[in-house]
């Protein structure tokens, strides 16, 4: 169903292309006919239906109007299906044009809108092709945003307290103070050389998965860890074993192993794409602003909030039956 929908969307664009071609002057049409006749051997007719002829180049242009992920299907296992849909569109269009439907006001308005959209897309391609980013701009952007490319390689030991998501079932629950005291004690053993960080992590860490590997977390960048943990890790120097850091998970002892930066050459392609898109947006905004647009403020005013209807007070149920008089109470 989705492929069929995409196919129909592509066919709509093809119809517009045909309609746009009809608006060209006769001289252009003659030149096109001559070219077609000359290149006929390299551009064979692949579908005929009555007076309709579809050449290979026309068919493949229609396929190119599909999203990239569907083009391979339309030129592969779905080629015949797409051809059937395309021919169906051509037949319908031919019948509609015989009936003069291409000259109705609504159709003309839609064709004009779609024509403008196609021309706008071509102009956008032209602007995009002329938009470049210099190596100097790329290097400047890299240097100004080095934080985004910084990474830390670290290990940690987690001592969870009561209520922590990392608290282990069947293990004695520790209060906040007890967890802090245990973390301080373990760090002291590591710093003094009495115990190896990796061995302590395997035995004591409540982060069981990293604990199996001696607390190894690998490398991570900014924004990948909770803020308190990130600050301690990035502020530490290689070889440091930090004071216990409290997060919602418990107390972490962090061993900073390495600070690294993703090299400029490695991020250059992605950075170039980002900067080019930014420059393209700025160019389009400048183009729009240079036209000095004005808007009808009354028409584009935000809609007024819908007022809730007043709540009617419930009325006491009325009854046509007269109320019975109260019964007299017997005196004792």
Secondary structure, 3 states (H helix, E strand, C coil): CHHHHHHHHHHHHHHHHHHHHHCCCHHHHHHHHHHHHHCHHHCCEEEEECCEEEEHHHHHHHHHCCCHHHHHHHCCCCHHHHHHHHHHHHHHHHHHHHCCHHHCHHHHHHHHHHHHHHHHHHHHHHHHHHCCCCHHHHHHHHHHCHHHHEEEEEEEEEECCCCCCCCCCCCCCCCHHHHHHHHHHHHHHHHHCCCCHHHHHHHHCCCHHHHHCCCEEEEEECCCCCHHHHHHHHHCCCCCECCCEEECCEEEEEEEEEEEECCHHHHHHHHHHHHHHHHHHHHHHHHHHHCCCCCCCCCCCCCCCCCCCCCCCCCCCCCCCCCCCCCCCCCC
